[in-house]
């Protein structure tokens, strides 16, 4: 989404293969992620010869990391157990439960307070990167 935001600002639409290449990600994996993001309404997809994926600046300002995480992984990051146990609650806590509450709170604040546009700035300026 960061790559899409930066390219969309220049009026570009990217194909699946371009996104996979720019992010150094396998094409099949990238396709699944793009499908989930499109279904959630977080990115725009256009079919045809001039088609591709885009993330208009207006949308990039509104889309928070929390929206992306929820579209791809659901809400487990906010509700799941820190150790991955099926059952974990205040009444039946896992050994990590109390310690994980603050981590989860801080993570939620960061995810809800960071937009895709915030992250795309460094990418556009060349101070952050999307490839290994």
FENUR-V494232 format. One record per helix or strand. SS is the DSSP state (helix for helix, strand for strand). FROM is the first residue (numbers start at 1). TO is the last residue. If there is no record, write none. Layout:
# FENUR-V494232
SS/FROM/TO ; SS/FROM/TO
This chain:
# FENUR-V494232
helix/2/9 ; strand/14/14 ; helix/16/23 ; helix/27/39 ; strand/44/46 ; strand/52/54 ; helix/57/62 ; strand/64/64 ; helix/65/73 ; helix/76/79 ; helix/97/113 ; strand/115/115 ; helix/116/125
